[in-house]
Amino acid sequence: MAENSDIADVWGMVGKGVLVTGGGTGIGAACAEALASVGAAVTICGRTEEKLAATVERITPGMGGSVQYITADVQEEAKVEAAVTAAAAVTGSLDGVVANAGGGGGMGPLQKLDIDEFRRVLDLNLVGTMLTLKHAVPHFVDAGGGSFVGMSSIAGSVAHNWFGAYPPAKAGIEHLMRNAADEFGVSGVRCNAIAPGFIATEIMEGVPRDSEVYDSYLVNTPMGDVGQPEDVGKLARFLLSEQSRWITGQVIAVDGGHSLRRGPDFGQFIAPGFTPEQMRGAR
């Protein structure tokens, strides 16, 4: 159920036009719900229309907010531009973006990775975020300012062995946000990144709760648990709102303290496909 309030617009989000990429499930859907609950006109986009439609149906906006969707793949620039334009058209301006679309793939020792898969993951995460930023910024400038949130990961700053292109892609998003914050701050445009740890989404259901991999998350998380999508959604709402007006160029972790320690050990998952020598870098 979405949070609702009939009190004052303390978030400053009533009537604001917002785009959430990858908004059909998990973290993206939670961001859309948190923003719509305080009056934002939220447009979500993703590749699967059925998931987008189901999310729109499930969310109950508050304070006059709304949720609508458009199908778009962030790896296709024309589709990204169309999604940004659609989000701005709802209220006449675009005021905020959560660039959540992304994903992993191609795990294994670096010397055994497939280059096409490596490029695909970079393109989906880093280039997709860059294209969203590219087309959002002019709308922000037209509106007199705006807030852009790139979705990074604990993997962007803490080593995640055998994770392929995902860690460097997320690290790239963080630095992209820093550069954009510096470049466009003069226009009232703020850019920040969120770095979630283990969040209980559909994708992370692939990590069995009785596995060594799952245990490696918990043992390195001071709060001893995993996060929920709404934990990220609430931070995204704050960063898009007027309450964070003096925050830009930052990377904020939502990980129960996991980034204080070490990354997870996915060796159990990939070891069957590689020899011990290959895991250490041999041919």
Secondary structure, 3 states (H helix, E strand, C coil): CCCCCCCCCCCCCCCCEEEEECCCCHHHHHHHHHHHCCCCEEEEEECCHHHHHHHHHHCCCCCCCEEEEEECCCCCHHHHHHHHHHHHHHHCCCCEEEECCCCCCCCCCHHHCCHHHHHHHHHHHHHHHHHHHHHHHHHHHHHCCEEEEEECCHHHCCCCCCCCCHHHHHHHHHHHHHHHHHHHHHHCEEEEEEEECCECCCHHHHCCCCCHHHHHHHHCCCCCCCECHHHHHHHHHHHHCHHHCCCCCCEEEECCCHHHCCCCCCHHHHHHHCCHHHHCCCC
